[in-house]
Structure formats: C-alpha cells, structure tokens
Amino acid sequence: MRAATAAGCTEIEHGVVATDAELKLTAGKGTYLDQQAGLVWENFLRNKEKFVGPPGYLATLEGFASMEALIPIYHEFMKRAYKIPNPNIVLDLTRWPAPTGATLRSSSIACTVRAWIL
C-alpha cells in the first residue's frame, strides 16, 4: 500500500495486510481503499452450495474452508481501518456475486458493514 500510495495511485484494492501506518498514509493522501473481498467472501459462504461446480468457482464445499478462515482477519482489518482519521473507504458492489438473481438491499449491506466495525 505504501508503494501504491507513493506512486500516486488513487485507489487500492483489498488491503487486508496493511499496517496502521499504511492506512494512515493512504488516508492522509486521499487514496481510496476498496476492501470488497471480505463482503464478497461472506456472500460466497452464505451461498456456497450455488457456487460449487461451475467453471471458475470451487469444485467442492471443502474448498470454502480457507475462505471462511479469512473472514475474522478481514473483520479485524476493517475495525482498524475505521479507527484511522478520515479513512477513504468505499464499498464496491460491482463484484458482488448474485447467483440467486436476488437484488442487494442497502439495509443488508449496512448491517454487514456495521457488524464488521463494531
């Protein structure tokens, strides 16, 4: 994150391994942080039966175990990121998988984000 911010990048994806110093640097430079993977992974896990098998997805339900182990790490990361003064965190829904055809509800997203940072 430090190198991307120093190079003038205006947006960084994920960032889960960022240090507090890197988060402060990006916030200070106005760099946006799109942490989308954590929410995407939670959606995959909630609907994993629908994602098993198709090309480009996992072949078995057991494949989701490593993804599930990352969720607490992302929760901790988001708690740290929101404690940084003036964070520029965006919620990018362009990658949100919706295999059921259901529409996303802003109240569901807000509840998920609040659960991550409280």
C-alpha positions in Angstrom: 0.0 0.0 0.0 2.9 2.3 0.8 4.4 1.9 -2.7 1.0 2.3 -4.5 0.2 5.5 -2.5 3.7 7.0 -3.1 3.3 6.3 -6.8 0.1 8.4 -6.8 -2.5 5.6 -7.1 -5.8 7.0 -6.2 -7.4 3.6 -5.2 -6.2 0.4 -3.6 -8.0 -3.0 -3.6 -8.2 -5.3 -0.6 -5.5 -4.0 1.8 -6.1 -6.7 4.4 -2.4 -6.9 5.3 -2.0 -3.1 5.7 -0.3 -1.8 8.8 -1.9 1.1 10.7 0.9 3.3 9.4 0.0 2.4 5.8 -3.7 3.1 6.5 -2.8 6.5 7.9 -0.7 7.3 4.9 -3.4 6.4 2.4 -6.0 8.4 4.4 -3.6 11.4 4.5 -3.0 11.3 0.7 -6.8 10.8 0.0 -6.2 7.4 -1.5 -9.4 5.3 -1.6 -9.5 1.8 -0.2 -11.8 -0.7 -1.7 -11.9 -3.6 0.7 -14.5 -5.5 -1.4 -13.3 -9.1 -0.9 -14.4 -9.5 2.6 -18.1 -8.8 1.8 -17.8 -10.9 -1.4 -16.4 -13.8 0.5 -19.2 -13.6 3.1 -21.7 -13.7 0.2 -19.9 -16.7 -1.3 -20.1 -18.5 2.0 -23.8 -17.8 2.5 -24.5 -19.2 -0.9 -21.7 -21.7 -1.3 -23.9 -24.6 -2.5 -24.8 -22.4 -5.5 -21.1 -21.7 -6.3 -19.8 -25.3 -6.2 -19.0 -26.8 -9.6 -19.4 -24.1 -12.3 -16.2 -23.2 -14.2 -14.2 -20.6 -12.4 -15.6 -21.5 -8.9 -14.6 -24.1 -6.3 -15.1 -27.8 -7.1 -16.2 -28.9 -3.6 -17.7 -27.4 -0.5 -14.5 -28.2 1.3 -12.7 -25.6 -0.8 -14.6 -22.9 1.1 -12.8 -23.6 4.4 -9.8 -21.3 3.6 -12.1 -18.5 2.6 -14.1 -18.9 5.8 -10.8 -18.6 7.9 -10.1 -15.2 6.3 -13.4 -13.6 7.5 -12.2 -12.8 11.0 -9.0 -11.4 9.6 -11.0 -9.0 7.4 -13.2 -8.0 10.3 -10.1 -7.1 12.3 -8.7 -5.2 9.4 -11.9 -3.2 8.9 -12.1 -2.3 12.6 -8.5 -1.0 12.4 -9.2 0.9 9.1 -12.2 2.7 10.5 -10.3 3.9 13.5 -7.9 5.8 11.2 -8.9 9.5 11.0 -10.6 10.4 7.7 -10.5 7.0 6.0 -11.5 6.9 2.3 -13.2 3.6 2.3 -15.6 2.7 -0.5 -18.0 -0.2 -0.9 -17.7 -1.5 -4.4 -20.6 -3.8 -5.3 -19.6 -4.4 -8.9 -18.0 -7.7 -8.0 -20.8 -8.9 -5.7 -21.9 -12.3 -6.9 -25.6 -12.8 -7.0 -26.3 -16.3 -8.3 -29.8 -16.3 -7.0 -30.8 -13.3 -9.0 -31.8 -11.6 -5.8 -31.2 -7.9 -5.5 -29.0 -6.4 -2.9 -30.7 -4.4 -0.2 -28.9 -1.4 1.2 -30.1 -2.3 4.7 -28.4 -5.7 4.4 -25.1 -4.2 3.3 -25.3 -1.5 6.1 -25.9 -4.2 8.7 -22.9 -6.3 7.4 -20.6 -3.2 7.4 -21.7 -2.2 10.9 -21.1 -5.7 12.2 -17.6 -5.5 10.9 -16.6 -2.3 12.5 -18.4 -2.5 15.9 
